[in-house]
Amino acid sequence: MIKYSLKKFDKEFSTDAECLDWLFNYRYPNGVECPTCHKVTNYYRVNNRPCYECELCGNQVYPMVGTIFQKSTTPLRTWFHAMWLMANTRCGISAKQLERETGVTYKTAWRMFKQIRSLLNEDTGMFSGDVEADETYVGGAKHGKRGRGASGKTIVAGEVERQGSVSASVVPNVQSKTLLPMIIEKTSPESTIFTDEMPSYKQTQSTRIQSSGYTHNEKVYVMGDIHTNTIDGFWALVKGGIKGVYHHVSPDYLNSYVKEYEFRYNHRKDEQPCSKLS
Ligand SMILES: [Zn+2]
């Protein structure tokens, strides 16, 4: 993960106005085409109001409108700080920690995270190349067995490109009719999919799916290639974070947490946080 330090963040976003400037430039990268002047004109920030004004006619734009910040009474800088915190931790951050670091109430912190998280569910597109598919169990009873009998646990299934992005979500069960269509739909026809030995993955005629200990393709794979180490690493991040940071996540919310980890994983090489706000 490329480090965008708190020091750098504090310097670049030291006031609400600076955050608003960033948001304005983010939303209008090519300037504002003034609806009255019918051309791109210079817009200046209005003092003490979250808006910018056309220098020629006084038309105003409000960059927070249509974003999660629009109706919030929390200062924009606190929002940015929260996003910085969320983006700059590998394991996630709790609302408690946000409360401590920014001085907002726990309730506000919790709401902010929920709002920010709602933006992190982005379309990761179709996967290609070598893809791993796997499932894991989160929460619930400590010693749930795999498949049937994993009482109280929530199942998360996902795919990862060995050289790219991850996509994961909560699934109702691990039946092949649940897992296989997800995998096939998510991956390009030329990709090879590596799974473990779970029977659900073997109930397919697709020669694209290679399960460990089982190969039904004339193509010869080195056994060492058929593994799910990459997605196992992602599961470790999710589970470690939930255990260490969030302690307990109800099944209803788990999907949004998984999406948060997915987002962070897929943006691990970004230069800056806050890459998606509206
Ligand atoms: Zn104008």
Residues whose N, C-alpha, C, O or C-beta is under 5 A from the ligand:
A	BS01	ZN	C34 T36 C37 C54 L56 C57 G58 N59
